[in-house]
């Protein structure tokens, strides 16, 4: 029998929060777990660095379009059935990726894996909006991302240690098992959170048509997406930067990636604690300029003839700052379209992964032995985020906010 969604104090129960966080880890698990294997994938298929990064791009494109589809489906047919269907699709494509005979098949399998895995990410956010209100939504979003942030800490380290005994193909089999576990957790813990009355008469495209007409939603969704682009640029280039530029081993890279993820988790937790006192909007207004400053500093260090290890400092600072923005911008965007939160979450995720898919291959343009392309793209994405924040601030002043 499904467990209660709320505890006696009216907050999300621990069981629901943990399963929601598990669903939200789809993207980091399916990307970070095999990142240390990028050089091995390149060798196995005799592919270029950008070619290997296309396996990540394919996943991100699948996540983008999958969120559009599953988000709209969850507004029309409820949260549970689309969620389970997406997990089945992700499980099957993980098996295909594990036995892929070529880089082209691996890219295709990753695309489908992203389509199916999108269900967990988009519907988890919609369920939070179904069950919470106001600053509690911002607090829960940040807390969910913090709990779910355990995946980025563990995944690269585990992936690095698994490269020897099972290789990147074994890691794809591991993802298949994790998707099966997600299905089991959903069936045991969740109940439907989208009332039948809200589903009646809802069309698959109607909700999406509504959210694109809400300027506040569009601004904060774009802010969320550009911040994610900063993070995704770092993720897609990190394996080459840490191993080829900084000279780390695969295990050392996994540890460094975990340290950066720990900073992200810590900032996300602090952000959840600040939600009721400082508020999500003020937190974002402070964090975005700080993120831009650290990304510019990273670019300066990458261009100067200094010891390569110095790159690790602004990288950690930038990644940690992202934790103050992601959860709060999500809550600010979805609060504006609460009546169609599934479609709102879909649009948010679509923009997020379109930006991510666009920047992933660009970070490898300069080859596998330089950090400059990564730094340039991170700085450009952070600058765009700052510009969007400025537009949002001007609109707020115009309304007297």
C-alpha positions in Angstrom: 0.0 0.0 0.0 1.4 3.4 -0.9 2.8 5.5 2.0 1.4 8.9 3.1 2.9 11.8 1.2 2.9 14.2 4.1 4.1 13.9 7.7 2.1 15.3 10.6 3.7 18.7 10.2 2.5 19.0 6.7 5.9 18.6 5.0 6.8 15.8 2.6 7.4 12.6 4.3 11.0 11.2 4.4 10.0 8.2 2.2 8.5 10.4 -0.5 11.4 12.9 -0.4 13.9 10.1 -0.8 12.1 8.5 -3.7 11.7 11.9 -5.4 15.4 12.5 -4.9 16.1 9.1 -6.4 14.1 10.0 -9.5 15.9 13.3 -9.7 19.2 11.5 -9.8 18.5 10.0 -13.3 20.6 12.6 -15.1 23.6 12.6 -12.8 23.6 8.8 -12.5 23.3 8.2 -16.3 26.1 10.8 -17.1 28.5 10.9 -14.1 28.7 7.1 -13.6 30.4 6.5 -16.9 32.3 9.8 -17.3 35.6 8.3 -16.1 35.2 5.8 -19.0 35.2 8.4 -21.8 38.9 7.7 -22.7 38.1 3.9 -22.8 35.0 4.5 -25.0 37.2 6.6 -27.3 39.7 3.7 -27.5 37.2 0.9 -28.0 35.5 2.7 -30.9 38.5 4.6 -32.3 36.3 7.8 -31.9 37.3 11.4 -31.5 36.8 13.3 -28.2 33.8 15.1 -29.6 32.4 11.8 -30.9 32.5 10.3 -27.4 30.9 13.5 -26.0 28.0 12.9 -28.5 27.0 10.0 -26.3 26.4 12.5 -23.6 24.7 14.9 -26.1 22.4 12.2 -27.3 21.3 11.5 -23.7 20.7 15.2 -23.1 18.6 15.6 -26.3 16.5 12.6 -25.2 16.1 14.2 -21.8 14.9 17.4 -23.4 12.3 16.0 -25.6 11.3 13.2 -23.2 10.5 15.8 -20.6 8.2 17.6 -23.0 6.3 14.4 -23.7 6.1 12.9 -20.2 5.4 16.3 -18.6 2.4 16.8 -20.8 1.3 13.2 -20.4 1.4 13.5 -16.6 -1.0 16.5 -16.7 -3.4 14.5 -18.9 -3.1 10.9 -17.5 -1.7 11.5 -13.9 1.8 11.1 -12.6 2.2 7.4 -11.9 1.5 5.6 -15.2 3.8 7.9 -17.4 6.5 7.6 -14.7 6.4 3.8 -14.8 6.4 3.7 -18.6 9.4 6.0 -18.8 11.3 3.7 -16.4 10.6 0.7 -18.6 11.9 2.6 -21.7 15.0 3.7 -19.8 15.7 0.1 -18.6 15.5 -1.4 -22.1 17.7 1.3 -23.7 20.3 0.8 -20.9 20.6 -2.9 -22.0 21.0 -1.8 -25.6 23.8 0.6 -24.6 25.5 -2.2 -22.7 25.8 -4.3 -25.9 26.3 -1.5 -28.4 28.6 -2.7 -31.3 29.5 0.8 -32.4 29.7 4.4 -31.3 26.6 5.2 -33.5 24.5 2.5 -31.7 25.7 3.8 -28.4 24.7 7.3 -29.2 21.2 6.1 -30.3 20.8 4.0 -27.2 21.8 7.0 -25.0 19.2 9.1 -26.9 16.4 6.6 -26.0 17.8 6.3 -22.4 17.4 10.0 -22.1 13.8 9.9 -23.4 12.8 7.3 -20.8 14.9 8.7 -18.0 13.2 12.1 -18.5 10.0 10.8 -16.9 11.5 10.6 -13.4 13.1 14.1 -13.6 10.1 15.9 -14.9 7.4 14.2 -12.9 9.4 14.4 -9.6 9.3 18.2 -9.9 5.6 18.1 -10.8 4.8 16.0 -7.7 6.6 18.5 -5.5 4.4 21.3 -6.9 1.3 19.1 -6.4 2.0 18.7 -2.7 3.7 22.0 -1.6 3.1 25.7 -1.7 5.1 29.0 -1.6 8.5 29.0 0.1 7.9 25.3 1.1 8.2 24.5 -2.7 11.5 26.3 -2.9 12.7 24.6 0.3 11.7 21.2 -0.9 13.2 21.6 -4.4 16.5 22.6 -2.9 16.3 19.8 -0.3 15.4 17.3 -2.9 18.3 18.3 -5.1 20.6 18.2 -2.0 19.5 14.6 -1.1 19.7 13.7 -4.8 23.1 15.3 -5.0 24.6 12.3 -3.3 24.7 10.7 -6.8 27.3 13.2 -8.2 29.5 12.5 -5.2 29.4 8.8 -5.5 28.9 8.2 -9.2 32.3 9.3 -10.7 34.2 7.6 -7.9 32.3 4.4 -8.2 32.6 4.6 -12.0 36.3 5.1 -11.8 36.7 2.0 -9.6 34.4 0.0 -11.8 36.3 0.7 -15.0 38.8 -2.0 -14.3 36.5 -5.0 -13.3 33.4 -4.3 -15.5 34.2 -1.4 -17.8 31.8 1.1 -19.3 29.5 -1.6 -20.6 29.2 -3.0 -17.1 28.2 0.5 -15.9 25.4 0.5 -18.5 24.2 -2.8 -17.0 24.3 -1.1 -13.6 22.1 1.7 -14.9 19.6 -0.9 -16.1 19.4 -2.3 -12.5 19.0 1.2 -11.1 16.0 1.9 -13.3 14.5 -1.3 -12.2 14.9 -0.3 -8.6 13.3 3.1 -9.4 10.2 1.3 -10.7 10.0 -0.8 -7.6 10.3 2.3 -5.3 7.6 4.2 -7.2 5.2 1.2 -7.0 5.8 0.7 -3.2 5.8 4.4 -2.0 3.9 6.7 -4.4 0.2 7.3 -4.9 -1.4 9.5 -7.5 -1.0 13.3 -6.7 -2.8 14.7 -9.8 -6.5 14.8 -9.0 -8.8 13.3 -11.6 -10.8 16.6 -11.8 -7.6 18.4 -12.9 -6.9 15.8 -15.6 -10.4 15.9 -17.2 -10.3 17.8 -20.5 -6.6 18.5 -20.3 -4.9 18.2 -23.7 -1.3 17.1 -24.3 -0.4 20.5 -25.9 -2.7 22.8 -24.0 -0.6 23.0 -20.9 2.6 23.8 -22.9 0.7 26.5 -24.8 -0.3 28.0 -21.5 3.2 28.1 -19.9 4.9 29.8 -22.9 2.5 32.7 -22.4 3.7 33.5 -18.9 6.7 35.9 -19.0 7.8 35.2 -15.4 7.9 31.5 -16.0 9.9 31.9 -19.2 12.5 34.1 -17.5 13.2 31.9 -14.6 13.1 28.7 -16.8 15.7 30.3 -19.0 17.7 31.3 -15.9 17.6 27.7 -14.7 18.6 26.4 -18.2 21.6 28.8 -18.5 22.8 27.9 -15.0 22.5 24.2 -15.9 24.6 25.0 -19.1 27.4 26.2 -16.8 27.2 22.9 -14.9 26.9 20.7 -18.0 29.9 22.3 -19.6 31.9 21.5 -16.6 30.6 17.9 -16.5 31.2 17.1 -20.1 34.7 18.5 -20.1 35.7 17.5 -16.6 37.0 14.0 -17.5 39.5 15.4 -20.1 40.4 18.5 -18.1 41.2 16.7 -14.8 42.9 13.7 -16.4 44.7 15.4 -19.4 45.3 18.9 -18.3 45.7 18.5 -14.5 47.2 15.1 -14.8 44.9 13.2 -12.5 44.3 9.4 -12.7 40.8 8.0 -13.3 40.5 7.5 -9.5 41.9 10.9 -8.7 39.4 12.4 -11.2 36.6 10.6 -9.4 37.7 12.0 -6.1 38.0 15.5 -7.4 34.6 15.3 -9.0 33.2 14.2 -5.7 34.7 17.1 -3.9 33.1 19.5 -6.3 29.8 17.7 -6.0 30.1 18.0 -2.2 30.3 21.8 -2.6 27.2 21.7 -4.7 25.3 19.6 -2.1 26.4 21.9 0.7 25.2 25.0 -1.1 21.9 23.3 -2.0 21.4 22.4 1.7 22.2 25.9 2.9 19.8 27.3 0.2 17.0 25.1 1.5 17.6 26.5 5.0 17.5 30.0 3.7 14.3 29.6 1.8 12.0 30.8 4.6 14.2 33.7 5.8 16.1 35.1 2.8 13.6 33.8 0.1 14.3 32.2 -3.2 14.3 35.4 -5.3 16.8 37.2 -3.1 19.1 34.2 -3.0 19.1 34.0 -6.8 19.8 37.7 -7.1 23.0 37.3 -5.0 24.2 33.9 -6.4 24.0 34.7 -10.1 26.6 37.6 -10.1 28.8 35.5 -7.8 28.6 32.6 -10.3 29.6 35.0 -13.2 32.6 36.3 -11.2 33.9 32.7 -10.6 33.5 31.7 -14.2 35.4 34.8 -15.4 38.1 34.0 -12.9 38.3 30.4 -14.3 38.7 31.8 -17.8 41.5 34.1 -16.7 43.4 31.2 -14.9 42.9 29.0 -18.0 44.5 31.6 -20.2 47.4 32.4 -18.0 50.7 30.4 -17.9 50.1 29.2 -14.3 50.2 25.8 -12.7 47.3 23.7 -14.0 46.1 22.7 -10.5 45.0 26.3 -9.9 42.1 25.6 -12.2 40.5 23.4 -9.5 39.8 26.4 -7.2 37.5 28.5 -9.5 35.9 25.3 -10.8 34.9 24.3 -7.2 33.7 27.8 -6.4 31.5 27.9 -9.6 30.1 24.5 -9.2 29.2 25.2 -5.5 27.5 28.5 -6.4 25.2 26.6 -8.8 23.6 25.0 -5.8 22.1 28.3 -4.7 20.4 28.8 -8.0 19.0 25.6 -9.4 16.4 24.7 -6.8 15.3 28.3 -6.2 14.9 29.2 -9.9 12.9 25.9 -10.4 10.5 26.9 -7.6 10.2 30.5 -9.0 9.4 29.2 -12.5 6.9 26.5 -11.5 5.1 28.7 -9.0 4.0 30.9 -11.9 2.3 27.9 -13.7 1.2 25.8 -10.7 -2.1 24.9 -12.4 -0.2 23.0 -15.2 2.9 22.0 -13.2 3.6 18.9 -15.4 3.8 21.0 -18.5 5.7 23.7 -16.7 8.2 21.1 -15.5 8.4 19.8 -19.0 9.2 23.2 -20.5 11.8 23.8 -17.7 13.5 20.5 -18.4 13.4 20.9 -22.2 15.1 24.2 -22.0 17.6 22.8 -19.5 18.7 19.9 -21.6 18.6 21.8 -24.9 21.2 24.2 -23.4 23.1 21.2 -22.0 23.1 19.3 -25.3 24.3 22.5 -27.1 27.3 23.1 -24.9 28.5 19.5 -24.3 30.3 19.0 -27.6 31.5 22.6 -27.7 33.6 22.0 -24.7 35.7 19.6 -26.6 36.3 21.7 -29.7 39.8 22.7 -28.7 40.9 19.1 -28.1 41.3 17.0 -25.0 44.3 18.9 -23.6 43.0 22.4 -22.9 40.6 23.9 -20.4 40.0 27.2 -22.3 36.9 26.1 -24.3 35.3 24.9 -21.1 36.0 28.2 -19.3 34.8 30.3 -22.3 31.5 28.5 -22.5 30.9 28.5 -18.7 31.6 32.3 -18.6 29.3 32.9 -21.5 26.5 30.9 -20.0 26.9 32.7 -16.6 26.8 36.0 -18.4 23.5 35.1 -20.1 22.1 34.0 -16.7 23.1 37.4 -15.3 21.4 39.2 -18.2 18.2 37.2 -17.7 18.2 38.1 -14.0 18.5 41.7 -14.9 15.5 41.5 -17.2 13.5 39.7 -14.4 14.5 42.5 -11.9 13.4 45.2 -14.3 10.0 43.5 -14.8 9.7 43.2 -11.0 10.4 46.9 -10.5 7.9 47.7 -13.3 5.2 45.8 -11.4 6.2 47.5 -8.1 7.6 44.2 -6.7 
